[in-house]
Amino acid sequence: LEQTMAQLVAPSVFKEIQRRKKGLEAGGQRLHITSLFVDIRDFTSMAENLPAAEVGDLLNAFYTVVERIVFEYRGTVDKYM
């Protein structure tokens, strides 16, 4: 179970689960969490009107700022869509 869990969550989350050990018991554990969903306003129209390299630069700049803040607060980035 621990090997599977280690593949599914961020290393910092897995370390916290290991520290608590209760998180691996059947039935789980209730915790208060914060989830952040971010949408870049008008991204589709921007992406349609900018060269691909500029779209890539825009996304890289955005993700750099967002990741820094998320990781500063021991958060995890699940996926980019």
Summary of the structure (lengths in Angstrom):
residues: 81
radius of gyration: 17.3
end to end distance: 28.3
largest distance: 51.1
contacts: 131
relative contact order: 0.11
helix: 59%
strand: 0%
